[in-house]
Structure formats: C-alpha cells, structure tokens
Amino acid sequence: MSEALDQLLAQIRGCRICVESPTGKPLPHEPRPVIAASSSARILIASQAPGTKVNLSGRPFTDASGDRLRNWLGVTDEEFYDPQKFAIVPMGFCFPGQDAHGGDLPPRRECALQWRQPLMDLMPQIDLVLTIGIYAQGWHMGTARRASLSETVMNWRAAWDSSETRKVLPLPHPSWRNTGWLKRNPWFETDLLPFLRAEIRSRLG
C-alpha cells in the first residue's frame, strides 16, 4: 500500500493535466502541485487550493491562514508538517490563479476528477477528515453538507454523528477574510474548537 501511494504521489507531483488537457481554460502558469500524504496519517486536511505564498514555497499553509489553522488544531509546526501525522490534500493541487478582483479562482476541477478517489483508496487508515470550505465539503460530506458553508459548519455535530468509518468535521477557511464570520459565530471557538482539539490530540497520542 505504501509503495502504491508513493507512486501515485509521484504522478501527482508531475501532473500537467490542467495545462496539456484542461477542462476549460488552461492553468495560467506552470503547475506546481502541493500535497502531503502518507500511509500512516490518520488525519486528513481536505483544503481548497494553494494560494500565492504556498505556490512559491511549495509547502502547504505557509501563510497567515496556516498560522490560524494550526492554532485551531492546537498543534505545533513540527506536528502539522509531519506527513506521518497529517495528510494535507487540497481539492486543487496547484495555485489556480486569480480573478479580475484579485481573489483566488476556485480549485481546478481536473484534480479531484483524476486523483482524489485513488488517493483516498490508498489511505484507508484516515479516520478523521477536516473539510475546509465548500469544495471539500461537497466532495467529502455528501448529504451532510447543507445549503451554505455557515449552515454546514453550524451543524457539525450532525455531520460528526452521521459519519461512520471516517469521521468528518466541517471548518470555514482560516483566511483573514473570515475574521468577521468568526466574530459573528462565537460558538465556533467555544464549542467546535475544543472538540476538534481533543479529537486531534487523541490521534496524535
């Protein structure tokens, strides 16, 4: 299983589908897939897509969003970047580019279509999936996903109770753009985060 996963990760890191056989417009720059995974990590961070800083560093969450996410999880940088502990698999592996207003475009659709199910099949040990944003929630949560991100995260207990082999917890994106959302929803820090941190710590030992 480990060898097959290593081979698949090598294929992903060399992927050029969004340039050579794109769905819609091709990726506007050279692909640089960013992913971390192993055959022993029990926790999957199903994120959205790399931003500009991550595209430059080649390492997931090397930005302010990563600082906030690690605070949410209650983990150190060393723990977070240990692929034996955390698999970090965004819905789109490459920075998708920006729209006319300077915001990041949605994750490339090619990534999930080509790679996501094979990856999940080779990581049966994953038993906690943290879905960050609507794209990851749409793929991983099925009918547990509600009409909006706020509703989905607000109903995190129902999502947890309805998930079986792989427990799922929905999260908002840790971007600074969601600071207002966090202030309007204090239950996220008082109720969800303590539960999340306890589940993380139990898996990290």
C-alpha positions in Angstrom: 0.0 0.0 0.0 2.8 2.4 0.9 4.7 1.8 -2.3 1.5 2.3 -4.4 0.8 5.5 -2.6 4.3 6.8 -3.2 3.9 6.0 -6.9 0.6 7.9 -7.0 2.1 10.9 -5.2 5.0 11.0 -7.7 2.4 11.0 -10.5 0.5 13.8 -8.9 3.6 15.9 -8.4 4.4 15.6 -12.1 0.8 16.2 -13.2 0.3 18.7 -16.1 -3.4 17.8 -17.0 -4.6 21.4 -16.3 -2.1 22.7 -18.9 -2.0 20.0 -21.5 -5.6 18.6 -21.3 -7.5 21.2 -19.3 -11.2 21.4 -18.5 -11.9 24.9 -19.7 -9.1 27.4 -19.8 -5.6 26.1 -19.1 -3.8 26.9 -15.9 -2.3 30.4 -16.5 1.2 29.4 -15.1 3.5 26.4 -14.7 1.9 23.7 -12.5 3.3 23.2 -9.0 1.2 20.6 -7.2 1.4 20.9 -3.4 0.4 17.8 -1.4 1.5 15.9 1.7 0.3 12.3 2.4 1.4 9.0 3.9 0.1 5.5 4.6 0.1 6.2 8.4 -1.5 9.6 8.8 -4.9 9.3 10.5 -6.0 12.9 9.9 -6.8 14.4 6.5 -6.9 18.1 5.9 -9.1 18.4 2.9 -8.4 22.0 1.9 -9.2 24.2 -1.1 -6.1 25.1 -3.2 -2.7 26.7 -2.7 -2.5 30.4 -2.6 0.3 32.6 -3.9 2.6 32.2 -1.0 2.2 28.4 -0.9 2.8 28.3 -4.7 6.1 30.0 -4.1 7.1 27.9 -1.1 5.8 24.5 -2.3 4.7 23.7 1.2 1.0 23.8 2.3 -0.3 26.5 4.6 2.9 28.6 4.8 0.9 31.8 5.3 -1.3 33.5 7.8 -4.1 31.1 7.1 -1.8 28.3 8.1 -1.0 30.1 11.4 -4.6 30.3 12.2 -5.4 26.7 11.2 -2.6 25.4 13.4 -4.0 27.4 16.3 -7.4 25.9 15.6 -6.0 22.4 15.7 -3.8 23.1 18.7 -0.7 21.6 17.1 2.9 22.7 16.6 4.5 23.4 13.2 6.5 20.2 13.7 3.4 18.1 14.2 1.5 19.8 11.4 4.2 19.3 8.8 4.8 15.6 9.7 3.1 13.6 6.9 3.0 10.6 9.2 0.5 12.6 11.3 -1.3 14.8 8.8 -2.3 14.2 5.2 -2.8 17.6 3.5 -4.7 17.1 0.3 -6.3 20.1 -1.3 -9.2 19.8 -3.8 -6.9 21.5 -6.3 -3.2 20.8 -6.0 -1.9 23.9 -7.9 -2.5 27.6 -7.3 -5.5 28.2 -9.7 -4.7 31.9 -10.5 -6.7 35.0 -9.6 -9.9 36.6 -10.9 -10.3 40.2 -12.1 -10.7 41.4 -8.5 -7.6 39.7 -7.2 -9.3 36.9 -5.5 -8.2 33.3 -5.9 -10.1 31.3 -8.5 -11.8 28.0 -7.5 -9.7 24.8 -7.3 -9.1 23.2 -10.7 -11.7 20.5 -11.4 -9.2 18.2 -13.1 -7.5 17.4 -9.8 -10.4 15.8 -8.0 -11.7 14.1 -11.1 -8.3 12.4 -11.8 -6.7 11.9 -8.4 -8.9 12.2 -5.4 -10.6 8.8 -5.2 -7.4 6.9 -6.0 -5.7 8.8 -3.2 -8.5 8.0 -0.7 -8.5 4.4 -1.7 -4.8 4.2 -0.8 -5.2 5.9 2.6 -7.7 3.6 4.4 -6.2 4.5 7.7 -7.6 8.0 7.6 -10.3 8.2 10.3 -10.7 12.0 10.6 -11.4 14.3 7.7 -11.4 18.1 8.2 -13.2 19.7 5.3 -12.2 23.3 4.8 -14.5 25.2 2.5 -17.4 24.4 0.2 -15.4 22.4 -2.4 -14.0 19.9 0.1 -17.4 19.7 1.9 -19.1 19.0 -1.3 -16.8 16.1 -2.1 -16.4 14.5 1.3 -19.7 15.1 3.1 -22.4 14.1 0.7 -25.9 14.8 2.1 -24.4 16.1 5.4 -23.5 19.2 3.5 -26.1 22.0 3.9 -27.1 24.8 1.6 -24.3 27.2 2.8 -21.0 26.9 4.4 -22.3 28.6 7.6 -25.1 26.0 7.9 -22.7 23.1 7.2 -20.3 24.2 9.9 -23.1 25.1 12.3 -24.4 21.6 12.0 -21.0 20.0 12.7 -22.4 17.7 15.4 -24.9 16.1 13.0 -22.2 15.7 10.4 -20.0 14.0 13.0 -22.8 11.7 14.1 -23.7 10.7 10.6 -20.1 9.9 9.5 -19.0 6.3 10.3 -15.6 4.9 9.3 -14.2 8.3 8.6 -15.4 11.0 11.0 -15.9 14.4 9.3 -15.7 17.9 10.7 -16.5 20.9 8.5 -14.5 24.1 9.0 -14.6 27.5 7.4 -11.4 28.6 5.6 -8.9 30.1 8.1 -8.3 33.1 5.8 -8.3 36.6 7.4 -11.3 37.2 5.1 -13.4 35.1 7.5 -12.5 37.1 10.7 -15.9 38.7 10.5 -17.6 35.3 10.3 -15.7 34.1 13.4 -16.8 37.2 15.3 -20.5 36.6 14.3 -20.3 32.9 15.3 -18.6 32.7 18.7 -19.8 29.1 19.1 -17.1 28.1 16.7 -14.4 28.9 19.2 -16.3 27.9 22.3 -17.9 24.6 21.1 -16.3 23.3 18.0 -12.7 24.0 18.6 -12.3 22.3 22.0 -14.0 19.2 20.5 -11.7 19.4 17.4 -8.5 19.8 19.5 -9.5 16.8 21.7 -10.0 14.6 18.6 -6.7 15.7 17.1 -4.8 15.1 20.3 -6.3 11.6 20.7 -5.0 10.7 17.3 -1.6 12.2 17.8 -1.1 10.5 21.1 
